[in-house]
Amino acid sequence: MPKTYGPITERLLSLAPGRSCVVTTQKRIDYSAARKHAPEREWAAESREGGWVVTRVR
C-alpha cells in the first residue's frame, strides 16, 4: 500500500532541486514529516502575503 502524505509534505517531497512552489498557509511550515521521509533534502522558505514560497535547496 503506498504511503500517503499531507498536501504540503507531498509538494515538498515532489520538488526537484532548485525548483519552487507556493504554499498557501498562514501557519509556519512544519518540515518534520518531509525530513523524516527524505532526510538528505533541504528546503528554504520565504514568507509572502498569503503564504510561503518554498525552494528545494538540495
N, CA, C and O atoms as a Tinker XYZ file with bonds, in Angstrom:
   232  protein
     1  N      0.841000   -1.168000    0.000000    73     2
     2  CA     0.000000    0.000000    0.000000    64     1     3
     3  C      0.894000    1.242000    0.000000    63     2     4     5
     4  O      1.769000    1.356000    0.859000    81     3
     5  N      0.701000    2.174000   -0.937000    73     3     6
     6  CA     1.548000    3.366000   -0.994000    64     5     7
     7  C      1.316000    4.288000    0.195000    63     6     8     9
     8  O      0.209000    4.393000    0.721000    81     7
     9  N      2.387000    4.949000    0.599000    73     7    10
    10  CA     2.317000    5.887000    1.717000    64     9    11
    11  C      1.653000    7.174000    1.246000    63    10    12    13
    12  O      1.993000    7.696000    0.184000    81    11
    13  N      0.709000    7.691000    2.031000    73    11    14
    14  CA     0.087000    8.966000    1.695000    64    13    15
    15  C      0.600000   10.028000    2.666000    63    14    16    17
    16  O      0.859000    9.744000    3.836000    81    15
    17  N      0.737000   11.217000    2.179000    73    15    18
    18  CA     1.222000   12.335000    2.963000    64    17    19
    19  C      0.175000   13.427000    2.948000    63    18    20    21
    20  O     -0.796000   13.366000    2.193000    81    19
    21  N      0.383000   14.428000    3.791000    73    19    22
    22  CA    -0.458000   15.609000    3.733000    64    21    23
    23  C     -0.121000   16.404000    2.479000    63    22    24    25
    24  O      0.911000   16.155000    1.856000    81    23
    25  N     -0.963000   17.346000    2.098000    73    23    26
    26  CA    -0.752000   18.075000    0.845000    64    25    27
    27  C      0.547000   18.886000    0.813000    63    26    28    29
    28  O      1.188000   18.969000   -0.234000    81    27
    29  N      0.942000   19.482000    1.934000    73    27    30
    30  CA     2.179000   20.262000    1.949000    64    29    31
    31  C      3.387000   19.341000    1.863000    63    30    32    33
    32  O      4.315000   19.611000    1.101000    81    31
    33  N      3.390000   18.265000    2.628000    73    31    34
    34  CA     4.502000   17.309000    2.584000    64    33    35
    35  C      4.640000   16.713000    1.196000    63    34    36    37
    36  O      5.756000   16.557000    0.700000    81    35
    37  N      3.538000   16.382000    0.566000    73    35    38
    38  CA     3.563000   15.831000   -0.792000    64    37    39
    39  C      4.232000   16.800000   -1.761000    63    38    40    41
    40  O      5.037000   16.387000   -2.596000    81    39
    41  N      3.906000   18.079000   -1.655000    73    39    42
    42  CA     4.509000   19.088000   -2.536000    64    41    43
    43  C      5.998000   19.238000   -2.270000    63    42    44    45
    44  O      6.784000   19.352000   -3.210000    81    43
    45  N      6.398000   19.238000   -0.995000    73    43    46
    46  CA     7.817000   19.362000   -0.662000    64    45    47
    47  C      8.617000   18.183000   -1.199000    63    46    48    49
    48  O      9.705000   18.363000   -1.747000    81    47
    49  N      8.087000   16.992000   -1.044000    73    47    50
    50  CA     8.806000   15.801000   -1.496000    64    49    51
    51  C      8.898000   15.713000   -3.013000    63    50    52    53
    52  O      9.821000   15.086000   -3.533000    81    51
    53  N      7.967000   16.324000   -3.734000    73    51    54
    54  CA     7.982000   16.233000   -5.192000    64    53    55
    55  C      8.818000   17.326000   -5.862000    63    54    56    57
    56  O      9.033000   17.277000   -7.073000    81    55
    57  N      9.291000   18.310000   -5.094000    73    55    58
    58  CA    10.095000   19.383000   -5.678000    64    57    59
    59  C     11.469000   18.878000   -6.102000    63    58    60    61
    60  O     12.122000   18.133000   -5.371000    81    59
    61  N     11.895000   19.287000   -7.280000    73    59    62
    62  CA    13.248000   18.993000   -7.756000    64    61    63
    63  C     14.189000   20.071000   -7.221000    63    62    64    65
    64  O     13.739000   21.178000   -6.927000    81    63
    65  N     15.483000   19.777000   -7.087000    73    63    66
    66  CA    16.435000   20.789000   -6.609000    64    65    67
    67  C     16.378000   22.052000   -7.467000    63    66    68    69
    68  O     16.374000   21.982000   -8.696000    81    67
    69  N     16.334000   23.207000   -6.800000    73    67    70
    70  CA    16.277000   24.483000   -7.493000    64    69    71
    71  C     14.881000   24.937000   -7.874000    63    70    72    73
    72  O     14.703000   26.076000   -8.307000    81    71
    73  N     13.898000   24.083000   -7.724000    73    71    74
    74  CA    12.512000   24.427000   -8.070000    64    73    75
    75  C     11.798000   24.990000   -6.851000    63    74    76    77
    76  O     12.171000   24.711000   -5.712000    81    75
    77  N     10.767000   25.787000   -7.108000    73    75    78
    78  CA     9.993000   26.428000   -6.038000    64    77    79
    79  C      8.509000   26.143000   -6.217000    63    78    80    81
    80  O      8.052000   25.790000   -7.304000    81    79
    81  N      7.776000   26.303000   -5.134000    73    79    82
    82  CA     6.321000   26.216000   -5.188000    64    81    83
    83  C      5.762000   27.182000   -4.147000    63    82    84    85
    84  O      6.457000   27.580000   -3.211000    81    83
    85  N      4.519000   27.544000   -4.323000    73    83    86
    86  CA     3.839000   28.420000   -3.373000    64    85    87
    87  C      2.950000   27.553000   -2.499000    63    86    88    89
    88  O      2.162000   26.750000   -2.997000    81    87
    89  N      3.084000   27.722000   -1.203000    73    87    90
    90  CA     2.270000   27.002000   -0.232000    64    89    91
    91  C      1.394000   28.035000    0.450000    63    90    92    93
    92  O      1.896000   28.925000    1.137000    81    91
    93  N      0.090000   27.921000    0.264000    73    91    94
    94  CA    -0.826000   28.893000    0.859000    64    93    95
    95  C     -1.280000   28.413000    2.226000    63    94    96    97
    96  O     -2.193000   27.597000    2.357000    81    95
    97  N     -0.616000   28.942000    3.230000    73    95    98
    98  CA    -0.961000   28.663000    4.614000    64    97    99
    99  C     -0.512000   29.849000    5.448000    63    98   100   101
   100  O      0.491000   30.490000    5.134000    81    99
   101  N     -1.228000   30.134000    6.477000    73    99   102
   102  CA    -0.861000   31.236000    7.359000    64   101   103
   103  C      0.071000   30.762000    8.471000    63   102   104   105
   104  O      0.726000   31.571000    9.128000    81   103
   105  N      0.126000   29.450000    8.678000    73   103   106
   106  CA     0.968000   28.885000    9.731000    64   105   107
   107  C      2.380000   28.662000    9.209000    63   106   108   109
   108  O      2.614000   28.645000    8.001000    81   107
   109  N      3.310000   28.492000   10.131000    73   107   110
   110  CA     4.667000   28.106000    9.746000    64   109   111
   111  C      4.622000   26.708000    9.155000    63   110   112   113
   112  O      3.781000   25.891000    9.531000    81   111
   113  N      5.515000   26.443000    8.245000    73   111   114
   114  CA     5.577000   25.127000    7.618000    64   113   115
   115  C      6.338000   24.182000    8.531000    63   114   116   117
   116  O      7.434000   24.501000    8.992000    81   115
   117  N      5.759000   23.026000    8.790000    73   115   118
   118  CA     6.395000   22.007000    9.620000    64   117   119
   119  C      7.104000   21.028000    8.683000    63   118   120   121
   120  O      6.458000   20.284000    7.945000    81   119
   121  N      8.412000   21.035000    8.720000    73   119   122
   122  CA     9.211000   20.187000    7.824000    64   121   123
   123  C      9.463000   18.792000    8.391000    63   122   124   125
   124  O     10.106000   17.980000    7.727000    81   123
   125  N      8.989000   18.492000    9.576000    73   123   126
   126  CA     9.342000   17.240000   10.245000    64   125   127
   127  C      8.945000   16.006000    9.434000    63   126   128   129
   128  O      9.732000   15.063000    9.344000    81   127
   129  N      7.764000   15.986000    8.850000    73   127   130
   130  CA     7.344000   14.818000    8.072000    64   129   131
   131  C      8.190000   14.674000    6.808000    63   130   132   133
   132  O      8.580000   13.563000    6.448000    81   131
   133  N      8.475000   15.783000    6.139000    73   131   134
   134  CA     9.293000   15.733000    4.930000    64   133   135
   135  C     10.711000   15.274000    5.265000    63   134   136   137
   136  O     11.285000   14.463000    4.539000    81   135
   137  N     11.277000   15.784000    6.351000    73   135   138
   138  CA    12.631000   15.384000    6.752000    64   137   139
   139  C     12.680000   13.917000    7.152000    63   138   140   141
   140  O     13.683000   13.238000    6.929000    81   139
   141  N     11.608000   13.438000    7.735000    73   139   142
   142  CA    11.550000   12.038000    8.146000    64   141   143
   143  C     11.639000   11.116000    6.929000    63   142   144   145
   144  O     12.298000   10.078000    6.987000    81   143
   145  N     10.985000   11.485000    5.832000    73   143   146
   146  CA    10.939000   10.637000    4.649000    64   145   147
   147  C     12.054000   10.931000    3.649000    63   146   148   149
   148  O     12.331000   10.111000    2.773000    81   147
   149  N     12.698000   12.093000    3.772000    73   147   150
   150  CA    13.786000   12.461000    2.864000    64   149   151
   151  C     14.817000   13.295000    3.631000    63   150   152   153
   152  O     14.934000   14.499000    3.401000    81   151
   153  N     15.568000   12.656000    4.545000    73   151   154
   154  CA    16.482000   13.420000    5.402000    64   153   155
   155  C     17.616000   14.110000    4.649000    63   154   156   157
   156  O     18.228000   15.034000    5.185000    81   155
   157  N     17.910000   13.690000    3.434000    73   155   158
   158  CA    19.010000   14.293000    2.675000    64   157   159
   159  C     18.595000   15.576000    1.959000    63   158   160   161
   160  O     19.451000   16.278000    1.420000    81   159
   161  N     17.314000   15.892000    1.941000    73   159   162
   162  CA    16.826000   17.086000    1.245000    64   161   163
   163  C     16.732000   18.279000    2.181000    63   162   164   165
   164  O     16.530000   18.137000    3.387000    81   163
   165  N     16.885000   19.478000    1.583000    73   163   166
   166  CA    16.743000   20.726000    2.342000    64   165   167
   167  C     15.862000   21.683000    1.561000    63   166   168   169
   168  O     15.870000   21.693000    0.330000    81   167
   169  N     15.102000   22.488000    2.293000    73   167   170
   170  CA    14.217000   23.476000    1.694000    64   169   171
   171  C     14.452000   24.824000    2.340000    63   170   172   173
   172  O     14.841000   24.905000    3.505000    81   171
   173  N     14.213000   25.881000    1.581000    73   171   174
   174  CA    14.263000   27.247000    2.102000    64   173   175
   175  C     12.898000   27.867000    1.864000    63   174   176   177
   176  O     12.305000   27.680000    0.802000    81   175
   177  N     12.400000   28.599000    2.838000    73   175   178
   178  CA    11.075000   29.215000    2.707000    64   177   179
   179  C     11.172000   30.717000    2.901000    63   178   180   181
   180  O     11.936000   31.212000    3.729000    81   179
   181  N     10.381000   31.425000    2.117000    73   179   182
   182  CA    10.312000   32.877000    2.201000    64   181   183
   183  C      8.843000   33.262000    2.364000    63   182   184   185
   184  O      7.999000   32.883000    1.552000    81   183
   185  N      8.554000   34.006000    3.405000    73   183   186
   186  CA     7.176000   34.406000    3.678000    64   185   187
   187  C      6.714000   35.427000    2.643000    63   186   188   189
   188  O      7.416000   36.394000    2.342000    81   187
   189  N      5.537000   35.195000    2.113000    73   187   190
   190  CA     4.898000   36.126000    1.179000    64   189   191
   191  C      3.474000   36.360000    1.658000    63   190   192   193
   192  O      2.958000   35.605000    2.482000    81   191
   193  N      2.853000   37.385000    1.153000    73   191   194
   194  CA     1.473000   37.673000    1.536000    64   193   195
   195  C      0.589000   36.487000    1.161000    63   194   196   197
   196  O      0.507000   36.113000   -0.009000    81   195
   197  N     -0.061000   35.908000    2.143000    73   195   198
   198  CA    -0.975000   34.795000    1.899000    64   197   199
   199  C     -0.331000   33.423000    1.878000    63   198   200   201
   200  O     -1.018000   32.429000    1.643000    81   199
   201  N      0.970000   33.341000    2.118000    73   199   202
   202  CA     1.587000   32.019000    2.112000    64   201   203
   203  C      3.109000   32.070000    2.130000    63   202   204   205
   204  O      3.711000   33.026000    2.618000    81   203
   205  N      3.714000   31.022000    1.587000    73   203   206
   206  CA     5.161000   30.854000    1.584000    64   205   207
   207  C      5.627000   30.425000    0.203000    63   206   208   209
   208  O      4.936000   29.673000   -0.485000    81   207
   209  N      6.797000   30.901000   -0.205000    73   207   210
   210  CA     7.464000   30.390000   -1.390000    64   209   211
   211  C      8.542000   29.455000   -0.884000    63   210   212   213
   212  O      9.451000   29.881000   -0.171000    81   211
   213  N      8.450000   28.187000   -1.243000    73   211   214
   214  CA     9.375000   27.174000   -0.763000    64   213   215
   215  C     10.239000   26.709000   -1.934000    63   214   216   217
   216  O      9.726000   26.369000   -3.000000    81   215
   217  N     11.559000   26.699000   -1.721000    73   215   218
   218  CA    12.504000   26.262000   -2.745000    64   217   219
   219  C     13.306000   25.088000   -2.186000    63   218   220   221
   220  O     13.778000   25.120000   -1.050000    81   219
   221  N     13.449000   24.058000   -3.010000    73   219   222
   222  CA    14.291000   22.931000   -2.586000    64   221   223
   223  C     15.742000   23.304000   -2.843000    63   222   224   225
   224  O     16.121000   23.599000   -3.977000    81   223
   225  N     16.543000   23.293000   -1.803000    73   223   226
   226  CA    17.942000   23.678000   -1.894000    64   225   227
   227  C     18.792000   22.520000   -2.390000    63   226   228   229
   228  O     19.624000   22.700000   -3.279000    81   227
   229  N     18.592000   21.333000   -1.825000    73   227   230
   230  CA    19.309000   20.136000   -2.296000    64   229   231
   231  C     18.470000   18.914000   -2.087000    63   230   232
   232  O     18.897000   17.808000   -2.418000    81   231
